[in-house]
């Protein structure tokens, strides 16, 4: 298994993995939104789209973005992490997280953050997994306010 930065030619495979992830996780995001957003992410200097390959076959991906804030300066956010069901429990998710952390550190990020979105599902195992990998629950909560599209 190896991990590398996704290239534009990987878009179809990463999109298929993302669609599987969003379906499995019961996310409300539609496939056409994923298809619209992925090329933008692949082309951004402040995003790492990493793909895990078993031979030539993509078996997982991670998307990490960089932001900047007053409190922590430059931070990285692990936006998405997915490994195909048949490849889980083989260290691929951990390797993708380590890749994200390394990439973020090279950009001067002091923190790698993530959001666990339950979407009506039991996610206690995810807190156990991420805590084991060094993530801390600092008690913060993410609140989201939908905005009207400015493109009208």
C-alpha positions in Angstrom: 0.0 0.0 0.0 1.2 3.5 -0.8 -0.1 7.0 -0.4 0.4 9.8 -2.8 -1.1 13.1 -3.7 -4.1 12.7 -6.0 -3.6 13.9 -9.5 -6.3 15.3 -11.9 -6.4 11.8 -13.5 -7.4 10.3 -10.2 -10.6 12.4 -10.1 -13.0 9.7 -11.3 -11.6 7.1 -8.8 -11.6 9.6 -5.9 -15.1 10.7 -6.8 -16.3 7.1 -6.7 -14.7 6.6 -3.2 -16.3 9.9 -2.1 -19.7 8.9 -3.3 -19.3 5.5 -1.4 -18.2 7.4 1.7 -21.1 9.9 1.6 -23.6 7.1 1.0 -22.3 5.0 3.8 -22.1 7.9 6.2 -25.7 9.1 5.3 -24.5 12.5 4.3 -27.0 14.7 2.6 -24.6 16.0 0.0 -25.6 15.1 -3.5 -23.2 13.3 -5.9 -23.3 16.3 -8.4 -22.1 18.6 -5.6 -19.2 16.2 -4.9 -18.4 16.2 -8.7 -18.4 20.0 -8.8 -16.2 20.5 -5.7 -13.6 17.7 -6.2 -11.8 19.4 -9.2 -11.5 22.6 -7.2 -10.0 20.8 -4.3 -7.6 18.9 -6.6 -6.4 22.3 -8.0 -6.0 24.2 -4.7 -2.6 24.9 -3.1 -4.2 24.9 0.4 -5.7 21.4 0.0 -4.2 17.9 0.1 -6.2 15.2 -1.6 -4.3 12.0 -0.8 -5.1 8.7 -2.3 -4.2 5.3 -0.8 -3.3 2.7 -3.5 -3.2 -1.1 -3.1 -1.3 -2.0 -6.3 -2.9 0.4 -8.8 -6.3 0.3 -7.2 -7.4 3.3 -5.1 -8.7 2.0 -1.7 -9.0 5.2 0.3 -8.6 8.9 0.3 -8.2 11.8 2.7 -8.9 15.5 2.1 -7.2 18.0 4.3 -7.6 21.8 4.0 -5.7 24.7 5.6 -7.2 27.7 7.3 -5.9 30.5 9.4 -7.3 31.9 12.6 -6.4 34.4 15.3 -6.2 31.8 18.0 -4.0 29.1 16.5 -2.7 30.7 13.3 -2.5 28.2 10.5 -4.5 25.0 11.1 -5.3 22.0 9.1 -8.7 20.3 8.9 -9.1 16.7 8.0 -12.3 17.1 6.0 -12.8 13.6 4.7 -11.3 10.2 5.4 -12.5 7.0 3.8 -11.2 3.5 3.3 -13.1 0.9 1.4 -14.8 -1.7 3.7 -12.7 -4.6 2.5 -9.4 -2.7 3.3 -10.3 -1.4 6.8 -8.3 -2.5 9.8 -5.0 -2.7 7.8 -3.6 0.7 8.8 -4.6 2.6 5.7 -6.8 5.1 7.6 -3.9 5.7 10.1 -1.5 6.1 7.2 -3.8 8.7 5.5 -4.1 10.6 8.8 -0.3 10.5 9.2 0.1 11.8 5.7 -2.3 14.6 6.4 -0.5 15.5 9.6 2.9 15.5 7.9 1.6 17.7 5.0 0.1 20.1 7.4 3.2 20.4 9.5 5.3 21.2 6.5 3.0 24.1 5.9 3.5 25.4 9.4 0.2 24.2 10.8 0.2 23.7 14.6 -3.0 21.6 14.7 -4.8 19.0 12.7 -8.5 19.1 13.5 -11.5 17.0 12.3 -15.2 16.9 12.8 -17.1 13.7 13.5 -20.5 14.0 11.9 -22.9 11.4 13.2 -25.7 11.9 10.6 -28.0 9.9 12.8 -25.5 7.0 13.2 -23.6 5.7 16.2 -20.1 7.1 16.0 -18.6 6.2 19.4 -16.0 3.9 17.7 -14.8 6.9 15.7 -14.0 8.9 18.9 -12.1 5.9 20.2 -10.2 5.6 17.0 -9.3 9.2 16.7 -8.4 9.5 20.4 -6.0 6.6 20.0 -4.3 8.5 17.2 -3.7 11.6 19.4 -6.8 13.7 18.7 -8.3 15.4 21.8 -11.9 16.3 22.4 -11.6 19.9 23.7 -15.3 20.2 24.2 -15.9 22.6 21.3 -19.0 22.2 19.2 -19.4 23.0 15.5 -22.4 25.1 14.7 -23.4 25.6 11.1 -25.6 28.2 9.5 -26.8 27.6 6.0 -26.4 30.6 3.7 -28.4 31.7 0.7 -26.4 31.3 -2.5 -24.8 34.6 -3.6 -24.8 33.4 -7.2 -28.4 34.5 -8.0 
